[in-house]
Amino acid sequence: MINVSLKKLNALKNKFKGKRIAVIGDLMLDCYYWGGIGRISPEAPVPVLEVDNEFYRFGGAMNVAYNILTLGGIPIPIGVIGKDNEGKIFKKLLSEKNISSKGIVVDSKRPTTSKTRVIADKQHVVRIDKEKRDRISSQTEKKILELLKKTIKNLDAVILEDYNKGVLTESLIKQVIELAHKANKVVTVDPKFDNFFTYQNVTVFKPNRKETEDAFGTRIQSDEDVSKAGQKLLEQLNCKYALLTLGESGIALFEKGKPERRVPTIARKVSDVSGAGDTVISTLTMALTAGADIFDAAYLANYAGGLVCEEVGIVPIVLNDLFNAVAKELK
């Protein structure tokens, strides 16, 4: 991507528009209380937040879907929410953003996974999580698979976004990948520790450093450690590409039979890394379906992740913002 022409960059940008991407995984609602602290409570030695603003945003796998939307694509989120107030807010946000709710399964026995962040003077004070991590029932699995079967032919790719909240069970993962393979669709994965090695034979497997360390039970510190870990990912998961994200050290890209390649990060003023991984997998998948090769896709994804880190809170990457910023870099 560093050597690509602006003409080629603009052509790629135009191909982002209208790509249909299913995002299957742990859908979440992010709740924010934003304000300032001016006093200590007389009831207990704790600060009192004077709320200036209260708002809601998509989180987890739903943030990935939202990034697909802001990148010009058509997201099809597939997952589970509860029959609760957070679920009502979640559906309202879907309607406001004109995102299809056909892939949403409502389970009255599970809460809508939500994370409430209290932010005072631009600093996170506390986070309150509401969730149930038990695996979804076999009935819910069947509903998710049926929803995917109905839309698979019209998709450009499938993203499996795992936060270990119980939606992506071992059985569901295997069946989704098999279904996508039969339909010849790109499958990209953002894993967590549980079921890490279940994601066999996918197009792109994208763990971060910590997830890979936990899975292999080792530390990844040197360049040699990174190379060994990348090769193990290829061997044990039989993926076409393995992308190991390394934070400020960028991305290490691995492909069978080819030398390791690195995508360096660009120095930025980092305000908040929340949601950066969601942006990376979204941009990567969109770029691949638009026809970019894996290195260019990884470059764009890494760049997009860096841009959202400059913002406070979880925000999506916007198509024009991304390509305008890359164009400036290329001039």
C-alpha positions in Angstrom: 0.0 0.0 0.0 2.9 2.4 0.7 3.8 2.2 -3.0 0.3 2.2 -4.4 -0.9 5.0 -6.6 -3.7 7.4 -5.6 -5.7 6.2 -8.6 -5.5 2.6 -7.4 -6.4 3.7 -3.9 -9.5 5.6 -5.1 -10.6 2.6 -7.2 -10.3 0.4 -4.1 -12.3 2.8 -2.1 -15.2 2.7 -4.6 -15.3 -1.1 -4.4 -15.9 -0.9 -0.6 -19.4 0.4 -1.2 -22.2 -2.1 -1.0 -20.2 -5.1 0.2 -22.5 -7.4 2.3 -20.8 -8.8 5.4 -22.3 -11.0 8.0 -20.9 -10.5 11.5 -21.6 -13.4 13.8 -20.7 -13.3 17.5 -21.2 -11.5 20.8 -23.4 -8.5 20.1 -23.1 -5.9 22.9 -24.5 -2.5 23.9 -22.1 0.1 25.3 -23.6 2.6 27.7 -21.8 5.8 28.7 -22.2 8.2 31.6 -20.1 11.3 30.8 -19.5 14.2 33.1 -17.2 15.7 35.8 -16.3 15.2 39.4 -16.5 18.2 41.7 -17.1 16.7 45.1 -16.9 13.6 47.4 -20.1 11.9 48.5 -21.2 12.5 52.1 -22.4 8.9 52.2 -19.1 7.2 51.5 -15.5 8.3 50.5 -16.2 8.1 46.8 -16.3 10.8 44.1 -19.7 12.0 42.8 -20.0 12.1 39.0 -22.2 15.0 37.8 -23.6 13.6 34.6 -23.5 15.9 31.6 -24.4 13.3 29.0 -25.8 9.8 28.8 -25.6 7.9 25.5 -25.5 4.4 23.9 -23.3 2.9 21.2 -22.8 -0.5 19.6 -20.2 -2.7 21.2 -18.5 -6.1 20.7 -19.5 -7.8 17.5 -22.1 -5.1 16.9 -19.3 -2.5 16.8 -17.7 -4.6 14.0 -20.9 -4.5 12.1 -21.2 -0.8 12.6 -17.7 -0.3 11.2 -18.8 -2.2 8.2 -21.6 0.3 7.8 -19.4 3.4 8.2 -17.0 1.9 5.7 -19.7 1.8 3.0 -20.8 -1.8 3.4 -24.0 -3.5 4.4 -23.6 -5.3 7.7 -25.8 -8.3 8.6 -25.3 -8.8 12.4 -26.2 -12.2 13.6 -26.3 -12.9 17.3 -28.3 -12.9 20.5 -29.8 -10.1 22.7 -32.1 -10.4 25.8 -35.7 -9.5 26.3 -34.8 -6.5 28.5 -34.5 -2.7 28.4 -31.0 -2.9 26.9 -32.4 -5.1 24.2 -35.0 -2.4 23.4 -32.3 0.2 23.2 -30.2 -2.1 21.0 -33.1 -2.5 18.5 -33.7 1.2 18.6 -30.1 1.9 17.6 -30.4 -0.7 14.8 -33.5 1.1 13.5 -31.8 4.6 13.7 -28.8 3.3 11.8 -31.0 1.5 9.3 -29.2 -1.8 10.0 -31.2 -5.1 9.5 -32.4 -6.8 12.6 -33.3 -10.1 10.8 -30.2 -11.8 12.2 -31.0 -10.9 15.8 -32.3 -13.7 18.1 -34.1 -12.6 21.2 -33.5 -15.0 24.2 -35.5 -14.2 27.3 -33.2 -16.4 29.4 -30.1 -14.2 28.6 -29.5 -10.5 29.3 -28.4 -8.3 26.5 -24.6 -8.1 27.0 -23.9 -4.5 28.0 -20.9 -2.5 29.3 -21.6 0.7 31.2 -18.6 3.1 31.3 -18.5 6.0 33.7 -16.2 8.7 32.3 -15.1 11.8 34.3 -13.1 14.5 32.7 -12.3 12.2 29.8 -11.0 9.5 32.1 -12.6 6.1 32.7 -13.6 5.8 36.3 -15.4 2.5 36.4 -17.0 -0.1 34.0 -20.1 -2.1 34.9 -20.7 -5.3 32.9 -24.0 -7.0 32.5 -23.7 -10.4 30.8 -24.1 -14.1 30.9 -21.2 -16.2 29.6 -23.0 -19.6 29.4 -23.1 -21.1 26.0 -26.2 -20.5 24.0 -28.7 -23.4 23.7 -28.8 -25.8 20.8 -32.1 -24.3 19.8 -30.5 -20.8 19.6 -27.6 -22.3 17.6 -30.1 -23.7 15.1 -31.8 -20.3 14.7 -28.5 -18.6 14.0 -27.5 -21.2 11.4 -30.9 -20.9 9.7 -30.5 -17.2 9.6 -27.1 -17.6 8.0 -28.3 -20.2 5.5 -31.0 -17.7 4.3 -28.5 -15.0 3.4 -25.2 -16.8 2.7 -25.5 -16.7 -1.1 -25.9 -12.9 -1.0 -22.9 -12.3 1.2 -19.3 -11.3 0.3 -17.8 -12.4 3.6 -18.4 -13.7 7.1 -16.7 -12.3 10.2 -16.6 -14.4 13.3 -16.2 -12.0 16.3 -15.6 -13.9 19.5 -15.7 -12.2 23.0 -16.2 -15.5 24.9 -19.7 -14.5 25.9 -21.2 -17.8 24.8 -22.6 -17.2 21.3 -19.8 -18.8 19.3 -19.8 -22.3 20.6 -17.5 -25.0 19.2 -20.4 -26.6 17.3 -21.6 -23.3 15.8 -18.1 -22.2 14.7 -17.5 -25.5 12.8 -20.9 -25.3 11.1 -20.6 -21.7 10.1 -17.1 -22.2 8.6 -18.4 -25.3 6.7 -21.4 -23.4 5.4 -19.2 -20.5 4.3 -16.7 -22.8 2.6 -19.5 -24.5 0.6 -20.6 -21.0 -0.6 -17.0 -20.0 -1.4 -17.1 -17.0 1.0 -14.2 -15.2 2.7 -14.1 -16.0 6.5 -12.2 -13.8 8.9 -11.8 -14.4 12.6 -11.2 -12.3 15.6 -10.7 -14.9 18.4 -10.5 -15.1 22.1 -9.1 -17.8 24.3 -12.0 -20.2 24.4 -12.3 -22.2 21.1 -9.1 -20.5 19.9 -8.1 -23.7 17.9 -11.6 -24.5 16.7 -11.3 -21.8 13.9 -9.8 -24.2 11.4 -9.3 -23.5 7.7 -10.5 -19.9 7.6 -9.3 -17.2 5.3 -7.8 -14.9 7.9 -7.1 -15.6 11.6 -6.4 -12.4 13.5 -5.4 -12.7 17.1 -3.5 -10.1 19.1 -0.3 -10.7 21.0 -1.9 -11.5 24.4 -4.5 -13.9 22.9 -1.7 -15.8 21.1 0.4 -15.9 24.2 -2.5 -17.3 26.2 -3.3 -19.9 23.6 0.3 -21.2 23.3 1.2 -20.7 26.9 4.3 -18.7 26.0 5.6 -15.1 26.0 6.0 -13.2 22.7 8.7 -10.6 23.2 11.4 -10.7 20.5 11.0 -10.6 16.7 12.0 -14.3 16.7 9.1 -15.0 19.1 6.7 -13.3 16.8 7.9 -15.3 13.8 7.6 -18.6 15.7 4.2 -17.8 16.9 3.0 -16.8 13.4 4.2 -20.1 11.9 2.5 -22.0 14.7 -0.7 -20.2 13.9 -0.5 -21.3 10.3 0.3 -24.8 11.1 -2.2 -25.4 13.9 -5.1 -23.6 12.4 -4.4 -24.3 8.7 -5.6 -20.7 7.8 -4.7 -19.1 4.6 -3.4 -16.0 6.4 -2.5 -15.3 10.0 -2.3 -11.7 11.1 -0.8 -11.2 14.5 -1.5 -7.7 15.8 1.2 -6.3 18.0 -0.1 -2.9 19.2 2.4 -0.2 18.8 4.6 -2.6 16.8 2.1 -3.0 14.0 1.0 -6.2 12.4 2.9 -9.3 11.5 1.5 -11.1 8.4 2.1 -14.8 7.7 1.2 -16.8 4.7 2.2 -20.4 4.0 5.3 -20.8 1.8 6.1 -17.0 1.9 8.3 -14.9 4.2 6.8 -13.0 7.1 5.9 -9.4 6.3 5.4 -6.5 8.7 3.0 -3.7 8.6 4.4 -0.9 10.7 2.2 1.3 12.9 2.2 5.0 12.4 3.0 7.2 15.4 -0.1 8.8 16.8 -1.4 10.4 20.0 -3.3 7.5 21.5 -6.4 8.5 23.5 -8.2 5.2 23.8 -7.5 1.8 22.3 -11.1 0.5 22.9 -12.6 -0.9 19.8 -9.4 -0.7 17.7 -9.5 -4.5 17.1 -13.0 -4.3 15.9 -12.0 -1.6 13.4 -9.0 -3.7 12.2 -11.1 -6.8 11.4 -13.8 -4.8 9.8 -11.4 -2.9 7.5 -9.4 -5.9 6.7 -12.5 -7.9 5.6 -13.9 -5.0 3.6 -10.6 -4.5 1.8 -10.3 -8.2 0.9 -13.8 -8.4 -0.5 -13.1 -5.2 -2.5 -10.2 -7.0 -4.2 -7.1 -5.8 -2.2 -4.3 -8.2 -1.7 -3.6 -9.3 1.9 -0.8 -6.9 2.5 -2.7 -3.8 1.3 -5.7 -5.0 3.3 -3.6 -5.3 6.4 -2.0 -1.9 5.8 -5.5 -0.2 5.5 -6.7 -2.1 8.6 -3.7 -1.1 10.7 -4.1 2.5 9.6 -7.8 2.5 10.4 -7.1 1.0 13.9 -4.6 3.8 14.5 -7.1 6.5 13.6 -9.8 5.3 16.0 -7.2 5.2 18.8 -7.0 8.9 18.6 -10.6 9.2 19.8 -12.0 8.8 23.3 -14.5 6.0 23.6 -15.4 3.4 21.0 -15.9 5.0 17.6 -16.1 3.5 14.1 -13.8 4.2 11.2 -15.4 6.3 8.4 -14.7 5.4 4.8 -13.7 9.0 3.6 -11.7 9.7 6.8 -9.7 6.5 6.2 -8.9 6.9 2.6 -8.3 10.7 2.8 -5.8 10.0 5.6 -4.0 7.3 3.6 -4.0 9.5 0.5 -2.2 12.2 2.5 0.4 9.6 3.7 1.0 8.6 0.1 1.6 12.1 -1.3 
